[in-house]
C-alpha cells in the first residue's frame, strides 16, 4: 500500500469509515426532512406515515425531532467508540483484540438506535428493511420503498467494506492499524467471491422489485421492464470485474469500459428523464419537447438547482473514467487526488462519500416529483403561472 494509504488507515480505519458513512446518511436524511418541510413538501403524507395503522397522529415536527435525536445519539456512539479506539488500541499487537470488535458493537448499537421499536419512524424503517431485503415492494407506499432500496444501491461499496471487515474477524485477522505491514487485506473472502456476492445484493433487490411491478401491471407497463434492463446493465460490469480480478488480466478492460459506458449512460438518462421527470432529453428521445429543458411544474423556485443536479449527476455517473487517468511525476495536488481515487483507501472512501451525496441530491428531486404527482389538483397555481411565463420568454 502507498504511504498515504497507511496514514489514512491510521486516521480512519476501515470499520470506522463504514460507521462514518452510516452517520452521514442519517444526517443527510434529516436535512432532507427539514428542507422539504420548509419548502412545503409534506413528507409524512408522501411516505404515508400518517396513514399507518400504528400512527398516533405523528407530525412532521415530531418525526424530525425523533430523527434528529437519533442522529445525535449515533454520532455520539461513533465519536465515543473512535476515541476509545484511538486512546487504547496498541498498533504493536498485530493479532485480533477486543478493539477489533468495538466497531461491530458500535454498528449494532447504531442500528438499534435507528430501528428501535418505540417510535413510528423506526417501526416504518424496520418494516421497510425487512420487505426490501426480500426484494419485495409495497405498492401502497411505493415512494418509501423505492427511496430506501435505491439508497441501498448507493451503499453497495460500503456493504462490501463491512463484509471485508467481518471477513477479517472470522479469519482471526485484524484490519485495524498495525505498526508494520499493510492494514487491510482486500483479498479476504476472494475464495468465496465475497466482494462480488455482497456487491450484487442491492442490484438483485431492485431487479426483483422491477420484475414484481412489471408482473403486477400484467406486463403492460413497459417502464418497469426498462427499469429492470437498467439495473441489469450493472451485472456485466460485476462479472467482468470479477474475471479481471481472478485472471489478473487486462484483456477485458475494453469490454469493461463499454459495459460501464452503457450502464452510466442508461442510468444518467433514466435519472433525469424518468426519476426526475425533467425534459432535458425529450427532444432526443421523442423528437419533440414542448416543456423546455426542465418541466412545466417545478416545486423548487431555485431553477439553477435543477441544472446543477443534472451536471453533478452526469459527473458522478461517469467518474469511473478517472480509473484510467495517467500519473505524472510533477502533477499538481488536484490531479494527484483524482488519480488516487481508485488506487488508495482514501480515494475509495472519497468515491463512497461522493456517491452518497449524489444519491442525496437524487432524493431531493425524486421526492419533489412524487409529491407533485400525488397532488396534481392541489398543487400551487403560482408555480404553474411562473413556468408558463418562462415558456413565453
C-alpha positions, 0 to 999 in steps of 0.5 A, a space after each residue: 500500500 502507498 504511504 498515504 494509504 497507511 496514514 489514512 488507515 491510521 486516521 480512519 480505519 476501515 470499520 470506522 469509515 463504514 460507521 462514518 458513512 452510516 452517520 452521514 446518511 442519517 444526517 443527510 436524511 434529516 436535512 432532507 426532512 427539514 428542507 422539504 418541510 420548509 419548502 412545503 413538501 409534506 413528507 409524512 403524507 408522501 411516505 404515508 406515515 400518517 396513514 399507518 395503522 400504528 400512527 398516533 397522529 405523528 407530525 412532521 415536527 415530531 418525526 424530525 425531532 425523533 430523527 434528529 435525536 437519533 442522529 445525535 445519539 449515533 454520532 455520539 456512539 461513533 465519536 465515543 467508540 473512535 476515541 476509545 479506539 484511538 486512546 487504547 488500541 496498541 498498533 504493536 499487537 498485530 493479532 485480533 483484540 477486543 478493539 477489533 470488535 468495538 466497531 461491530 458493537 458500535 454498528 449494532 448499537 447504531 442500528 438499534 438506535 435507528 430501528 428501535 421499536 418505540 417510535 413510528 419512524 423506526 417501526 416504518 424503517 424496520 418494516 421497510 428493511 425487512 420487505 426490501 431485503 426480500 426484494 419485495 415492494 409495497 405498492 401502497 407506499 411505493 415512494 418509501 420503498 423505492 427511496 430506501 432500496 435505491 439508497 441501498 444501491 448507493 451503499 453497495 461499496 460500503 456493504 462490501 467494506 463491512 463484509 471485508 471487515 467481518 471477513 477479517 474477524 472470522 479469519 482471526 485477522 485484524 484490519 485495524 492499524 498495525 505498526 508494520 505491514 499493510 492494514 487491510 487485506 482486500 483479498 479476504 473472502 476472494 475464495 468465496 467471491 465475497 466482494 462480488 456476492 455482497 456487491 450484487 445484493 442491492 442490484 438483485 433487490 431492485 431487479 426483483 422489485 422491477 420484475 414484481 411491478 412489471 408482473 403486477 401491471 400484467 406486463 403492460 407497463 413497459 417502464 418497469 421492464 426498462 427499469 429492470 434492463 437498467 439495473 441489469 446493465 450493472 451485472 456485466 460490469 460485476 462479472 467482468 470485474 470479477 474475471 479481471 480480478 481472478 485472471 489478473 488480466 487486462 484483456 477485458 478492460 475494453 469490454 469493461 469500459 463499454 459495459 460501464 459506458 452503457 450502464 452510466 449512460 442508461 442510468 444518467 438518462 433514466 435519472 433525469 428523464 424518468 426519476 426526475 421527470 425533467 425534459 432535458 432529453 425529450 427532444 432526443 428521445 421523442 423528437 419533440 419537447 414542448 416543456 423546455 429543458 426542465 418541466 412545466 411544474 417545478 416545486 423548487 423556485 431555485 431553477 439553477 438547482 435543477 441544472 446543477 443536479 443534472 451536471 453533478 449527476 452526469 459527473 458522478 455517473 461517469 467518474 469511473 473514467 478517472 480509473 484510467 487517468 495517467 500519473 505524472 511525476 510533477 502533477 499538481 495536488 488536484 490531479 494527484 487526488 483524482 488519480 488516487 481515487 481508485 488506487 488508495 483507501 482514501 480515494 475509495 472512501 472519497 468515491 463512497 462519500 461522493 456517491 452518497 451525496 449524489 444519491 442525496 441530491 437524487 432524493 431531493 428531486 425524486 421526492 419533489 416529483 412524487 409529491 407533485 404527482 400525488 397532488 396534481 389538483 392541489 398543487 400551487 397555481 403560482 408555480 404553474 403561472 411562473 413556468 408558463 411565463 418562462 415558456 413565453 420568454 
